[in-house]
């Protein structure tokens, strides 16, 4: 929009003494109508509503569409502001569960830091918005921003990726061809093509003659493209694995135990023995049902993360409780335990507990959560919150989490690890026939966190064509079919048990074979578009300085 020049009342203006125009205000930005900021905020709201908790997944395309329209033709600095607005409106409510028991400061800090990546994205979108084919470059930049956000710093935090809003929708099947990055790209491309169509229609209204016809054709092509992308996603589903849990390989009977916790919150494990007893008792009830012929005999049992916060290696009583449950059910149990390590550290560990031989193979969580499971630069962060001293540092595991449990080749990831592409792909490449997510969401209470995390497990099922079993201390536990559909889903803060026959699949999806290739290729595409704009601009600046 043109700048609005400040004016005032001019006295005694006559033809012989014409009024001089008021000088523009120096050093102040031009006044602008805030429609762009409002549009960016609306895009952030649409993204938030697309995620679990509201489940309006079709709205996800409006986020990229709104930001593309808001930054079009703007300077990089303005684009960064608009991206920041979208990011804040999106992430502040989406991540509100992070502050449910620890206060507002950690929540606000995380949301603001994550929103800075959207500021970077907005600046890049503004810079490339005048390039031919800009909807394609813009969609690729969304993937690049998510790739950066999911890796840096401290291993990144990929919560809120566009693809994670699509556990059930026309874009879901694309996960099997290019993982979550391809799903995000398809959503962003649909949105930017929609934006291009609206820009074309606006031009068609304003331009006369042949210019109007050309603008109409461009708008029509963009809108057809915006419809074609989700149609491709729907067609991509046809050759994929269906909802059957038993097709595709030899099956094993798997039991999932959700024992529940005494209470929600940070002190859920203040009664650690009660949590352990809850899971053991639920397993004993299943054993009794098996003896009565009311339930199938499981080949393996899955307990959640933190089901034994008492180290069973050094606490004989805890070991006896687990052994008693394993003997009663006559099957090995994958136990989620906190295990003491040297140097006042602990390990978040999955332990295969055999009814005869006791503890065997283990998996140690490879990506502990910064500031929740370990504190880097503790003196620095203590300045902001004394709660950091409540955190005992967890060690980082070094081995991929593939475990042989009761004849099943289980790919184990723990809690937030399901959000990280590389950690999940590692277990599949290592030969996992099914995926297990051991998690504990009691610290997030009755919030949307559990549902948001479950959506990630559903995408992973489609991505790798494998059944995903989610075991949570207090919910949401689930059994997810290879097509992403929910076979079982528990409620929050209840005790529950599922028993299902699950095939140990060894087929490969295109996404598994390509790995991170699509993400890197799309990121390179977006970065390349930025460089096409940046290099000439820098050359012009150097030339201007040389004069």
Rosetta blueprint (number, residue, H / E / L):
1 X L
2 X L
3 X L
4 X L
5 X L
6 X L
7 X L
8 X L
9 X L
10 X L
11 X L
12 X L
13 X L
14 X L
15 X L
16 X L
17 X L
18 X L
19 X L
20 X L
21 X L
22 X L
23 X L
24 X L
25 X L
26 X L
27 X L
28 X L
29 X L
30 X L
31 X L
32 X L
33 X L
34 X L
35 X H
36 X H
37 X H
38 X H
39 X H
40 X H
41 X H
42 X H
43 X H
44 X H
45 X H
46 X H
47 X H
48 X H
49 X H
50 X H
51 X L
52 X L
53 X L
54 X L
55 X L
56 X L
57 X H
58 X H
59 X H
60 X H
61 X H
62 X H
63 X H
64 X H
65 X H
66 X H
67 X H
68 X H
69 X H
70 X H
71 X H
72 X L
73 X L
74 X L
75 X L
76 X H
77 X H
78 X H
79 X H
80 X H
81 X H
82 X H
83 X H
84 X H
85 X H
86 X H
87 X H
88 X H
89 X H
90 X H
91 X H
92 X H
93 X H
94 X H
95 X L
96 X H
97 X H
98 X H
99 X H
100 X L
101 X L
102 X L
103 X L
104 X H
105 X H
106 X H
107 X H
108 X H
109 X H
110 X H
111 X H
112 X H
113 X H
114 X H
115 X H
116 X H
117 X H
118 X H
119 X H
120 X H
121 X H
122 X H
123 X H
124 X H
125 X H
126 X H
127 X H
128 X H
129 X L
130 X L
131 X L
132 X L
133 X L
134 X H
135 X H
136 X H
137 X H
138 X H
139 X H
140 X H
141 X H
142 X H
143 X H
144 X H
145 X H
146 X H
147 X H
148 X H
149 X H
150 X L
151 X L
152 X L
153 X L
154 X L
155 X L
156 X L
157 X L
158 X L
159 X L
160 X L
161 X L
162 X H
163 X H
164 X H
165 X H
166 X L
167 X L
168 X L
169 X L
170 X L
171 X L
172 X H
173 X H
174 X H
175 X H
176 X H
177 X H
178 X H
179 X H
180 X H
181 X H
182 X H
183 X H
184 X H
185 X H
186 X H
187 X H
188 X H
189 X H
190 X H
191 X H
192 X H
193 X H
194 X H
195 X H
196 X H
197 X H
198 X H
199 X H
200 X H
201 X H
202 X H
203 X H
204 X H
205 X H
206 X H
207 X L
208 X L
209 X H
210 X H
211 X H
212 X H
213 X H
214 X H
215 X H
216 X H
217 X H
218 X H
219 X H
220 X H
221 X H
222 X H
223 X H
224 X H
225 X H
226 X H
227 X H
228 X H
229 X H
230 X H
231 X H
232 X H
233 X H
234 X H
235 X H
236 X H
237 X L
238 X L
239 X L
240 X L
241 X L
242 X L
243 X L
244 X L
245 X L
246 X L
247 X L
248 X L
249 X L
250 X L
251 X E
252 X E
253 X E
254 X E
255 X E
256 X E
257 X E
258 X E
259 X L
260 X L
261 X L
262 X L
263 X L
264 X L
265 X L
266 X L
267 X L
268 X L
269 X L
270 X L
271 X L
272 X H
273 X H
274 X H
275 X H
276 X H
277 X H
278 X H
279 X H
280 X H
281 X H
282 X H
283 X H
284 X H
285 X H
286 X H
287 X H
288 X H
289 X H
290 X H
291 X H
292 X L
293 X L
294 X L
295 X L
296 X L
297 X L
298 X L
299 X L
300 X E
301 X E
302 X E
303 X L
304 X L
305 X L
306 X L
307 X L
308 X E
309 X L
310 X L
311 X L
312 X L
313 X L
314 X L
315 X L
316 X H
317 X H
318 X H
319 X H
320 X H
321 X H
322 X H
323 X H
324 X H
325 X H
326 X H
327 X H
328 X H
329 X H
330 X L
331 X L
332 X E
333 X E
334 X E
335 X E
336 X E
337 X E
338 X E
339 X E
340 X E
341 X E
342 X L
343 X L
344 X L
345 X E
346 X E
347 X E
348 X E
349 X E
350 X E
351 X E
352 X E
353 X E
354 X E
355 X L
356 X L
357 X L
358 X E
359 X E
360 X E
361 X E
362 X E
363 X E
364 X E
365 X L
366 X L
367 X L
368 X L
369 X L
370 X E
371 X L
372 X L
373 X L
374 X E
375 X L
376 X L
377 X L
378 X H
379 X H
380 X H
381 X H
382 X H
383 X L
384 X L
385 X L
386 X H
387 X H
388 X H
389 X H
390 X H
391 X L
392 X L
393 X L
394 X E
395 X L
396 X L
397 X L
398 X L
399 X L
400 X L
401 X L
402 X E
403 X E
404 X E
405 X E
406 X L
407 X L
408 X E
409 X E
410 X E
411 X E
412 X E
413 X E
414 X E
415 X H
416 X H
417 X H
418 X H
419 X H
420 X L
421 X H
422 X H
423 X H
424 X H
425 X H
426 X H
427 X H
428 X H
429 X H
430 X L
431 X L
432 X L
433 X L
434 X E
435 X E
436 X E
437 X E
438 X E
439 X E
440 X L
441 X L
442 X H
443 X H
444 X H
445 X L
446 X L
447 X L
448 X L
449 X H
450 X H
451 X H
452 X H
453 X H
454 X H
455 X H
456 X H
457 X H
458 X H
459 X H
460 X H
461 X H
462 X H
463 X H
464 X H
465 X L
466 X L
467 X L
468 X E
469 X E
470 X E
471 X E
472 X E
473 X L
474 X L
475 X L
476 X L
477 X L
478 X E
479 X E
480 X E
481 X L
482 X L
483 X L
484 X L
485 X L
486 X E
487 X E
488 X E
489 X E
490 X L
491 X L
492 X L
493 X L
494 X L
495 X L
496 X E
497 X E
498 X E
499 X E
500 X E
501 X E
502 X E
503 X E
504 X L
505 X L
506 X L
507 X L
508 X L
509 X L
510 X H
511 X H
512 X H
513 X H
514 X H
515 X L
516 X L
517 X H
518 X H
519 X H
520 X H
521 X H
522 X H
523 X H
524 X H
525 X H
526 X H
527 X H
528 X H
529 X H
530 X H
531 X H
532 X H
533 X H
534 X H
535 X H
536 X H
537 X H
538 X H
539 X H
540 X H
541 X H
542 X H
543 X H
544 X H
545 X H
546 X H
547 X L
